[in-house]
């Protein structure tokens, strides 16, 4: 496995941008849990924590595609640096408002204003797509590697966040996440030699929305339902651990979900894809829906942390293959000149779902029995499967074969749509992560 992934870093500069962006993505994985714990401790309400988180995620879902369009037009560094500097202001404002006891509306205002965070996961995948534009097998491997990195962050991030929030101060998790996010984004933007060049635009053509593509609409709706899975799972798990009197283990439980996805992502990258990406995506969503019945059974049955942890790990194995293949489809469906915007739109679907899932799970945690919240991720996964099945004909790539490793043609500086390209998500393409975190 090590040898297979090592070949990705044969090109100069790949290790630098990968590990620079890792700091920013670790920040993303810490923010969701840190915000929930901070507001639950300082304001005594999971419902408030979930709704404030939702407000920021909704505005982020609007700002992310706009930033993606700017990145496609002006380049990654020219957009990421000012966006990062701006985003530090409302982030700091939130901490000041919480600490000073300001009214609840100020929390919504500050968190909603922070809608300009750069999508590092998507930009990293765009770099891989450019560097290996003529090597579909390497791009499949790179996409799986990026998803594994996202999950690695979501393994370490919640644990670190819970440790800081409980052992140091409730504000410590958010403060650390803010510093890591800013430093990581600025270091990533400084890696200029691997930044994709601006794609040529056909003369006289307008900049139509990527959502004009029917397949992308299907993917965005499916990702929206998947985001509900991530958002509701996070808040429900924190609340369930709290109900058991073991809140500090919540970060470890969430890390097990990411661990299962990380392992699945690394192994998935080693497989040689033999079916069309649309078929693989349907299989992934099906697996995710089936596996999420396990934590539902554990939560409703009142299982302890050990049993719940096992079910969360197994359920997590359905996430990475679904996200990897979904972002592969995004890149296959769109030209390079809309790649960052298209990935941002896809991630925005996840983010909106996360916001809805977090808000719903917060309300359920306040008014229903412990463990009842696990109905939300199970139901959302079933909805994602129904959406994918209903729109499956739009997930077929014109001119693609069922052998995704076929050579990918390149024309000028534009990446021609092929059969096994990999872009990213919250993952990226994304960061989110999960969002996913916020993602997820």
N, C-alpha and C positions, 0 to 999 in steps of 0.2 A: 504493500500500500504506500509506504513512504517513497519508494522509487517512482511510483506512478505519479504522485502529486509533486514530487521534486522537479519533474520536467517542466512544470508550469513556470518555474522561476529561472529558467535558462536565459530568458531575455533580461537585459539590464533594466534596473529600476522597478521590477515587479515586486520584489520583496519590500522595497521602501514604501510604495504607496499602499500595499496590503497592510503592513503593520502600523503605518501612520493612521490609516482609517479605522484600525481596530480600537483605538482609544475612543473615537467618536461613537462607534457602535456599542461599546461597553456602556457609555453614558446613556444611550437610548434604552438599554436593557435595565438600567438602574432607575430611570425616571419614573416609570409607572408605579412600581412598588414603593419607591420613596415618597411619591406624592400621596398615595393612599395612606401610608403609615403616618406621614406628617400631619395631614388634615384630620385623620381619625384620632390622633393623640392630642393635637392642639385645639381642635374644634369639636371632638367627640361625636363625629358622624361619618359613617361609611357612605351614606347617601350623598352628602356634600362632596366627599372625596371623589366618588364616582362621577358626579355631574360636573365638577370642575375639570376633571380629567377629560371628560367628553367634550367640554367646550373648547379646550385646547386642541384636541384631536380633530374636531370639525373644522376649525379655522386652518389647522395644518393641512387638512385634506384639500382645502381651497388654495392655499399658498404653494403647496408642493408642485402641482402641475405648472403653475405660473413660473416658479423657479426653474423647473425642468425645461420650459420653453426658452427661458433666458439662457440657460446653459447650452442648449442646442444652438442658439444664435450667437452667443458671445464667448463661450468656452467655460470650462469648469472653474478655473482659478478666479477669473474676473467676476464671477457671481458668488462663489462660495465664501470668499474673504469678507466682503461687505455684509453678506447675509449673516455670517457668524458673529461679527461685531455688533450688528443690530440686535440679534437674538439674545445677547447677553443682558441687555437692558431690562426687558420684561421679566426675564428669569430672575434677575436680582430683585426686581420689584416685588415679585411674589413672596420671596423669602422675607423681605422687609415687612410686607403687609401681614403675613402670618405672625411674625415675631411681635409686631406692634399691636396686634389685636384689631386690625382694621376691619371694616364691614365685609361681609361675605362677597358682595358684588365686586369688591376690588380684586379678590382672588380670581373671579371669572375674567375680569378685564385684563389682568396681567397675563394669565395663562393663555387667553385667547389671542393676545397680541404677539405671542411668540410663535408665529406661523411661518417664520422664514428660516427654519433650520434646514441646512443642506442635506440632501438625500445621499449620504456617503455610500450606502450600499448600492444604490442605482448607478452612481458615478463610477464606483469600482468595477461593476459588471460591464459598464460601457467601455472601460479601458481594456478589460479582458476581451470583449467582443471585437475591439479594434485590433489589438495586438495579435489575436489568433483568428482573424477574419477569414483566412483561407484554410483553417484546420478545425472542422466541426467537432472532431473527437476531443481536441484540447479544450474547446469552448464548453463542451458538455462537462468535462472534468473540472474546469474552472468554475462553472456555475454551481456544481455540487460542492466544491471547496468553499465558495462564498457562503452558501447556505449553511455549511457546517460551522464556519466562523461565526455566522449570526447566532447559531444555536449555542456555540461555545460561550459567546457573550451572555446569552440568556441563561446559561448555567451559572456563570460566575457573577453576573450583575445582580440578580435578586439576592443571592447569598451575601454579597458585599453590602448591598443596600440595607438589608435587614440588620446586619451586624453593626453598621454605622448608626442606623436609626435607633437601635435598642441599646447599644453599648456606649455610644458617645452622646448623641442628641438627636431628636427627631429631625432636625434640619440638616444633619451631617450628610445624609444620603443625597439630598438634592444639591447641596453645595458641592460635593465631590463630583456628582454627575455633570454639573454645569462646567466645572473646570476641565474635566476630561473631554467633554464634548467640544469646547472651544479650542483647546490645544490640539485635539485630534483633527478637527476640521482644518485648522490653519496649516498643520504639518502636511496633511493630505494635499491641500491646494498648492503647497510649495513643490510638490513632485511634478515638475512641468514636462519632463522628457517622455513620460508615458501618457500624458494627456492627449485624448483623441483630437485630431485636427477638426476644424469646422467642416461639415459636409457641404458639398456644393448644392445649391438650390436651383431648380429649373427656372429659367428666365420667365418672368411674367406670371408665375404661379403664386397663389395665395398660400397662407399657412393655415390649412384646414385642420380641424381638431382630429386627433387620432381616434376619437370615438366614432368617427364616420365609418370605421371598419367594424362590421358586425361581430367578428370574432372577438375583438377587444371588448365590446360591450358585454358579451357573454362572460368573458374572463373577469371583468370588473365586478359584475353582479355576483359571480361565484366567490371572488375574493372578499366582497363585502360580507357575505354570509360566513366565510372563513374568519374574517376579522371579529365577528360576534363570538366565534369560538374562542379566540385568543383573549379578548377583553373580558368576557364573562368567566373564563377559566381562572384568570389572574385574580380578580376580585373575590370570586367564590372561594378559591383556595385559601387566600389570606383570611377571609371571614370564617371559614370552616376551622382552620387551625386555631384561630382566636377562640371560637366556641368550645374547642377541646381544651382550652387553657394552655396552648402550646404555640402561641403566635410566632416565636423565633424560628420555628421549623418551617414556616410558610415559604421562606426563600429557598430552602432546600427542596421542598416539594415542587415548587415551580422549576427549579433547576433540573429536576428529574424529567420533566416534560421536555425541556430543551436537550437533555442528555440523550433521550431516546431519539429525538429528531436528528441530533448531531451524528450519532452512530449510523442511523439510516441514511443520512445524506452522504457520508463518506463512502459507505458501501455502494450506494446507488451510483456514485461517480465512477466506480470501477467497472460497472456493468456496461456492456456494449449494447446500446439501444437498438432494438430490432423492430420495434413497432413505431408507427407514426406518433408524433408528439400528442396529437389529440386523443388517441387511444390511451396512451400512457397517463394522460391527465385524468381521464375518466376513471381509470383503475386506481389512481392515487386518491381521488376524492371519495371513491367507494370505500377504500381501506380506511380513510380517516373517519368516515361516518360510522363504520362498524366498530372500530377500536375505541371510539369515544363512549361507547356503551359501558365500557369497563369502569371508568371513574364514576359514572352515574350510578352503577350498581353499588360501588363501594361507598359513595357519599350518602345515598338514600338508605343504605343498610347500616349506617353509623360506624363504618370501619375506622380503625385507628390510623395514625400517620404511616405506619409501616406498610399496611395493606394498601392504603390509598397511594402511597409512593410507588409501589410496584405497578399499579394500574395506570398511573400517570406516565410512567416511563414507557410502558407498552403503547399507550395511546399516542405518545409523542412520535413514535416511529412512522406514523402515517403522514406527518406534516411535511418533512423535507422533500420526499419524492414529489409530492403534490406541488409545492412551491417551486422547486427546480424546474419541473416540466411546464408549469404555468408561465414562468418567466421566459422559458425557452420559446413558448408560443408567442409571447409578446414580441420578442425580437424577430421571429419569423414573419409575423403579420405586418410589421412596420418597417419603413426604410430608415436608414441610419440618421437622416436629418431630423427625425422625430423620435429617436430612440429614448433620449432622456425624458422628454415630455411623456411619451407613452408609458415608460416604466413608472414615472411619477403618478400618472393617472391610475395605473394598476395598484400601486401602493396606497394611493388615496382611498381606493375602494376598501382596502384592508383597514385603513385608519378610521374611516367612517364606521365600519363594522365594529372595530374595537371600541369606539366611543359609545355606540349603542349598547354593546355587550357589557361595558363597564357600568354604564348607568343602570341598565336593567338588573345586573347582578348586585349592585349596591342596594337597590330597592328591595330585591328578594332577600338579601342578607339581613336587612332590618326587620322584615315582616314575616318571613317564613322560617321553617325549621332548618337547622344546620344540615347542609348537604343537598337541600332542595335546589340550590342554584345550579347544580350539575345537569339539571334538565336543559338549561340554556345552551351550553356548548353541544350537547348531544342533538338537540333539535336544530340548531344552526347548521351543524354538519350535514344533517339529513336534507335541509333546505339547499345547501350548496350542491349536493348531489343531484337534486331535482333540477336545479338551474342548469347544471352542466349537461345533464341528459337532454333537457329540452333544447339546448342550443348546440348540440354536438356537431350538427352539419356545418356550422360556421367555424368550427375548429379544424377543419381540413385545409391544409395549405395548398393552394393551386400549384401544380407542377412538382409537388414533393413526392417522394417515394416512401415506402415503408422501411427503407434502410437508411436511417438518419445519419449514417456515417459517410454518405456519399460526398465527394468533394464539393466544396462550396465555391461558386464562381464569384469573382470580384471584378467590379467594373469601376475604373477610376478610383475615387476615394469613397465611393458609396458601397456599403455592404449589401450585396444582392441577397434577397430572401432565399434561404436554403432550407435544410431539413433537420439540422440539429444544433442550431445556435443557442447560446445561453446568455441570457441577460439576468437581471437580478430582481430581488425583492427584499422585506422586510424582511425581508428580506426583504431584501430588497429589496432587492428590488423587490427592497426593501423594501433596520432599520431600520422589527421592527421590528425593530424592530421592534413587526410587531412592532410588532411592532412591533413586536412586536413586539414596540412596545410601544415607544409607547407601545410600541408594538407589542404586540401580542400581549 
